[in-house]
Amino acid sequence: MAENEQPGNNKEGKAISAYAKYTGMAFQMIAIIGIFAFAGYKIDEAAHHDTQWVTAVLSLAGVFISLFIVIRSVKN
């Protein structure tokens, strides 16, 4: 019976590991985009811009950077 449990635990361990990996990547994406958006907001606030272009540009840059990091880590 111990032999039957071993492969099941291995599959379960791999599933949990994959779940943790992809959950971590999601939080990493949120953090990167959030930091870039916050930096853009502060720059727009300090410069007294009517339209928040810096926030939009830095948020978009954060999205591209986070996607690059996710794609690079999925390839590995």
N, C-alpha and C positions, 0 to 999 in steps of 0.2 A: 504494500500500500504506500510506503514511503517513496517508492520509485514512481508511482503515478502522480504523487503530489509535486515532485521536483520539476517536471516540465511545466506544469500549470503555474507554479510560482515563478518560474523563469519568464513565461509569457506575461504574467501579471506584472512582474517587475519591469519588463521592457515597456509595457503599456503605461505604467505610472511614470517611468523615466521620460517617455515621449510626451506625455501630458505635461509634466513639469517643464520640459524644455520649451514647448510651444507656449505655455502660459507665461513663462519667463520672457519669451520674445515679445509677447503682447504687451506686457508691462514695460518692457524696454522701449517699445515703439511709442507708447503713451508718454513715457518720461521724456524721450527725445523731442517729440512734437510739442509737448507742453513747455519744455525749457526754451525752445526756439520761439514759440508763440509769446511766451512771457517776456523774453528779451526784446522781441519786436514791439510789444505793447509798451514796455518801458522806454524804448527809444522814441516811439511816436509820442508818448506822453511828455518826454523831456523836450522834444523838438516842437511841440504844440502843432502837430499836423492836423488839418481838418479831416483828411481822408487817411485812414491807417494803412498806408501802402507797405510800410516796413513790416508791420505785423503780418500782413498777407504774404509778403515775399519770404519772410523767415519761417512762417508756418509751412509754406510749400516746400522750402528747403529742408525743413525738419522731416516732412513726409518722405521726400526723396532719399534723404540720408538713412532714415529708419528702414525704408524698403530695401535699400542697398545692403544694409547690415543683415536683414532677415534673409534675403536671397543668398548672400554669401554664406550664412550659417546653415541654411537648408542644403546647399550644395555639399557641404562637408558632412 
